[in-house]
């Protein structure tokens, strides 16, 4: 099987890539359990890519139920070096309007007890995460999104809440007072695990509506949100396809590819054999 160097994670509304050809489904087993579903591997703009619907077929997995470790590990097994994700978000700023796209460069964690590391069980590692998004990949994603005519906002902070309930009004107002930009339920754990797996990560945050701080929030209907999800999914598909074309043949020069070089604290001879086997796709090059 030809490795897929680019991975795509589709969020709410984005369950397929229309331009994908030569399609093959790959069901992958990982030491951490099952991913959200089969990976759809195919050709997009001349490049081999792997697509995963974050919430599974029919959108049946809650954000707090997602097996983030399995999802990212599966991409690693497929040879993925870059992941572009797409996810629906609420806007915390007036200028980020529904159907706009934000390409955040920071995250703020409001989740509770989610597993967001491959390490432990006898292996200690601490990756740098001051800059949680790959700047090079985010720039390409933003350029691609502008190219298809969408309104793009470069940079900003994505608040990752637990869910599945949306924010209270008090929470929404607090996030705004902190200067946060958009709010969602999924991306932070993906970014952390991608960094540990030395995979570049960037996200297209697709604004569906304003969070509940906005005075017009109560007038937003389910039909309107669904319509925005559908439109955002179309924009995301075109943007990601453009990004894949722009990335074709482009070497990685960012620090993401060497994130573990100085991160592992445990001496190799003290790492349990089982952990070495489980994490071989991620740490193997450092144990030779």
Secondary structure, 3 states (H helix, E strand, C coil): CCCCCEEEEECCCCCCCCCCEEEEEECCEECCEECCCCEEEEEECCEEEEEEECCCCCCCCCHHHCCHHHHHHHHHHCCCCEEEEEEEEEECCCCCCCCCEEECCEEEEECCCCCCCCCECCECECCCCCCCCCHHHHHHHHHHHHHCCCCEEECCEEEEECCCCCCCHHHHHHHHHCCCCEEECCHHHHHHHHHHCCCEEEEEEEEEEECCCCCCHHHCCHHHHHHHHHHHHHHHHHHHHHHHHHHCCCCCCCHHHHCCCCCECCCHHHCCHHHHHHCHHHHHHHCC
